Amino acid sequence: MDAAALVAVLASAAGIAGAAEEVGAGRLWRAGKASWGGRPREVYFARHVQEGCRPAVLAELARRPKALVFVPTEETARRWGDGTPKLVIALEAVLSLGSDVLEFDTSYVEARLADAGLLDAPARKPPRKRAERAGKIEALVRELAEHLRAARDHAFTTRDTLGTPELLPRPSQQDLAKRAGLTETDVSRCLKDPAARELRLLWETALELDKVLGWKGRPHR
């Protein structure tokens, strides 16, 4: 992977200003600065940060109190764990292929900043895109709940008639998008959204027959 080229693509899609530079011997790049969540923030990209080089990378980031770090994948972000107080976000959660360019999900970044308590103290109204995302998540939750009801009925029916319950296949992200009147990209982003806990729970439940049989429906609100 050409990391320098990837950093340039990230900067272009996210509106990051400034000249990108390598600061960590093939492990850490400074992409520039961007204004998210009401304040300017330094943006970094890291990859292949293993035990041997981790202290040097963390020392460099420690000098940047407002830094935000991007890494390639969600799995990489999880491996960072509590190793740094900096917010670490996976590129696969914020970059997607549009009609002819890469699109960057600023609302997702600002939601993560809010969850981490890194926004400015004065109360802010949630961005319009954030409100739209919440509506999409709820629409997907309703569709998955409807699928689970049908899957539960199917499992009980097949158990009574055939002697063995059968699992109704979970809809693909493409099928779910059609049912909810959304795009497949919408579904992918919603499933990765930190606020979509119920959506992910239903999504995972639909794959396990025992959980489908024991599903009691959505909790009363």
C-alpha positions as CSV (number, residue, x, y, z in Angstrom):
1,M,0.0,0.0,0.0
2,D,1.3,3.5,-0.9
3,A,0.6,5.1,2.4
4,A,1.6,8.6,1.2
5,A,-0.9,8.4,-1.6
6,L,-3.6,7.1,0.8
7,V,-2.9,10.1,3.1
8,A,-3.3,12.4,0.1
9,V,-6.6,10.8,-0.8
10,L,-7.8,11.2,2.8
11,A,-6.8,14.8,2.9
12,S,-8.6,15.6,-0.4
13,A,-11.8,13.7,0.6
14,A,-12.0,15.2,4.2
15,G,-11.0,18.7,3.4
16,I,-7.8,18.5,5.4
17,A,-5.5,21.5,4.9
18,G,-1.7,21.6,4.9
19,A,1.1,19.5,3.5
20,A,1.3,15.9,4.5
21,E,4.5,14.6,6.0
22,E,5.9,11.3,7.2
23,V,6.9,11.7,10.9
24,G,7.2,8.0,12.0
25,A,9.5,6.0,9.8
26,G,6.8,4.3,7.7
27,R,4.4,4.1,10.6
28,L,3.0,7.6,11.2
29,W,2.0,10.5,8.8
30,R,0.7,13.9,9.6
31,A,-2.1,14.6,7.1
32,G,-2.7,18.3,8.1
33,K,-5.4,20.1,10.0
34,A,-9.2,20.0,9.8
35,S,-12.0,21.7,11.7
36,W,-14.3,19.2,13.2
37,G,-16.5,19.5,16.3
38,G,-16.0,23.3,16.6
39,R,-12.2,23.4,16.7
40,P,-9.2,22.8,14.5
41,R,-7.5,19.4,15.0
42,E,-4.3,17.9,13.7
43,V,-5.0,14.7,11.7
44,Y,-2.7,11.7,11.6
45,F,-2.6,8.4,9.8
46,A,-0.9,5.4,11.3
47,R,-0.3,1.8,10.1
48,H,1.7,-1.2,11.2
49,V,2.2,0.2,14.7
50,Q,3.6,-2.9,16.4
51,E,5.1,-3.3,19.9
52,G,8.7,-2.4,18.8
53,C,7.8,1.0,17.3
54,R,4.7,1.8,19.4
55,P,6.5,3.9,22.1
56,A,8.0,6.2,19.5
57,V,4.7,6.6,17.7
58,L,2.9,7.3,21.0
59,A,5.6,9.8,22.1
60,E,5.1,11.7,18.9
61,L,1.3,11.8,19.3
62,A,1.6,12.8,23.0
63,R,3.1,16.1,21.7
64,R,-0.1,16.8,19.8
65,P,-3.0,17.3,22.4
66,K,-5.6,17.9,19.7
67,A,-4.6,15.2,17.4
68,L,-7.0,12.6,15.8
69,V,-5.6,9.4,14.4
70,F,-6.9,7.4,11.5
71,V,-6.0,3.8,10.9
72,P,-6.9,1.5,8.0
73,T,-9.5,-0.9,9.5
74,E,-11.9,-1.3,12.5
75,E,-9.8,-4.3,13.6
76,T,-6.7,-2.1,13.7
77,A,-8.6,0.6,15.7
78,R,-9.6,-2.1,18.3
79,R,-6.0,-3.2,18.7
80,W,-5.0,0.3,19.6
81,G,-7.3,0.0,22.6
82,D,-6.4,2.3,25.5
83,G,-2.8,2.7,24.3
84,T,-3.4,6.4,23.6
85,P,-6.0,9.0,24.8
86,K,-6.3,10.2,21.2
87,L,-9.4,9.3,19.3
88,V,-8.6,6.5,16.8
89,I,-11.0,6.0,13.8
90,A,-10.9,3.4,11.1
91,L,-10.8,4.8,7.5
92,E,-13.2,2.0,6.4
93,A,-15.9,3.6,8.6
94,V,-15.6,7.1,7.1
95,L,-14.5,6.7,3.5
96,S,-16.8,5.3,0.8
97,L,-16.9,5.3,-3.0
98,G,-19.4,7.8,-4.4
99,S,-20.4,8.1,-8.0
100,D,-17.0,9.2,-9.1
101,V,-15.1,10.3,-6.0
102,L,-14.4,9.1,-2.5
103,E,-16.8,10.5,0.1
104,F,-15.8,11.3,3.7
105,D,-18.4,11.0,6.5
106,T,-17.8,14.1,8.6
107,S,-20.9,13.5,10.7
108,Y,-19.5,10.1,11.8
109,V,-16.2,11.8,13.0
110,E,-18.1,14.4,14.9
111,A,-20.3,11.8,16.5
112,R,-17.2,9.9,17.7
113,L,-15.8,13.1,19.0
114,A,-19.0,13.7,21.0
115,D,-19.0,10.2,22.3
116,A,-15.4,10.7,23.5
117,G,-16.2,14.0,25.2
118,L,-13.9,15.9,22.9
119,L,-16.3,18.6,21.7
120,D,-16.2,22.1,22.9
121,A,-18.1,22.7,26.2
122,P,-21.0,24.9,24.8
123,A,-24.0,22.8,23.8
124,R,-24.3,22.3,20.1
125,K,-27.3,21.2,18.1
126,P,-26.5,17.9,16.4
127,P,-25.5,18.3,12.7
128,R,-28.3,17.8,10.3
129,K,-26.5,14.7,8.9
130,R,-26.4,13.2,12.3
131,A,-30.2,13.6,12.7
132,E,-30.6,12.0,9.2
133,R,-28.4,9.1,10.3
134,A,-30.5,8.5,13.4
135,G,-33.6,8.3,11.2
136,K,-31.9,5.8,8.9
137,I,-30.8,3.7,11.9
138,E,-34.4,3.6,13.2
139,A,-35.7,2.6,9.8
140,L,-33.2,-0.3,9.6
141,V,-34.1,-1.4,13.2
142,R,-37.8,-1.6,12.2
143,E,-37.0,-3.7,9.1
144,L,-34.7,-6.1,11.1
145,A,-37.3,-6.4,13.8
146,E,-39.9,-7.3,11.2
147,H,-37.5,-9.9,9.8
148,L,-36.9,-11.4,13.2
149,R,-40.6,-11.7,13.8
150,A,-41.0,-13.6,10.5
151,A,-37.9,-15.7,11.2
152,R,-39.2,-16.6,14.7
153,D,-42.6,-17.7,13.2
154,H,-40.8,-19.7,10.5
155,A,-38.6,-21.4,13.0
156,F,-41.5,-22.5,15.2
157,T,-43.6,-23.5,12.2
158,T,-40.8,-25.7,10.8
159,R,-40.1,-27.2,14.2
160,D,-43.8,-28.2,14.5
161,T,-44.2,-29.5,11.0
162,L,-40.7,-31.0,10.3
163,G,-39.5,-31.7,13.7
164,T,-36.5,-29.4,13.3
165,P,-36.6,-25.6,13.4
166,E,-35.1,-23.8,10.4
167,L,-33.4,-20.4,10.3
168,L,-34.9,-17.9,7.8
169,P,-31.9,-16.4,6.0
170,R,-30.9,-12.9,7.1
171,P,-31.4,-10.3,4.5
172,S,-28.2,-9.0,2.9
173,Q,-27.2,-5.4,3.3
174,Q,-28.4,-4.8,-0.2
175,D,-31.8,-6.3,0.5
176,L,-32.1,-4.4,3.7
177,A,-31.3,-1.2,1.9
178,K,-34.1,-1.8,-0.6
179,R,-36.6,-2.6,2.2
180,A,-35.8,0.6,4.1
181,G,-35.5,2.8,1.0
182,L,-31.8,3.5,1.6
183,T,-28.6,2.8,-0.2
184,E,-26.2,-0.1,0.6
185,T,-23.7,2.5,1.8
186,D,-26.2,3.9,4.2
187,V,-26.7,0.4,5.7
188,S,-22.9,-0.2,6.0
189,R,-22.4,3.2,7.7
190,C,-25.4,2.7,10.1
191,L,-24.1,-0.7,11.2
192,K,-20.7,0.9,12.1
193,D,-22.2,3.8,13.9
194,P,-21.4,3.9,17.6
195,A,-25.0,4.9,18.4
196,A,-26.5,1.9,16.5
197,R,-26.2,-0.7,19.3
198,E,-29.8,-2.0,18.9
199,L,-29.3,-2.3,15.2
200,R,-26.1,-4.3,15.5
201,L,-27.7,-6.5,18.1
202,L,-30.6,-7.4,15.8
203,W,-28.3,-7.9,12.9
204,E,-26.2,-10.4,14.9
205,T,-29.3,-12.1,16.4
206,A,-30.7,-12.8,12.9
207,L,-27.8,-15.2,12.3
208,E,-28.4,-17.5,15.3
209,L,-31.3,-19.9,15.4
210,D,-31.3,-20.1,19.2
211,K,-31.5,-16.4,19.6
212,V,-34.2,-16.1,17.0
213,L,-36.3,-18.7,18.8
214,G,-35.9,-16.8,22.1
215,W,-36.4,-13.3,20.7
216,K,-39.1,-11.4,22.5
217,G,-39.4,-8.4,20.3
218,R,-38.1,-4.9,20.7
219,P,-38.2,-3.5,24.3
220,H,-41.0,-1.1,25.1
221,R,-39.8,2.5,24.9
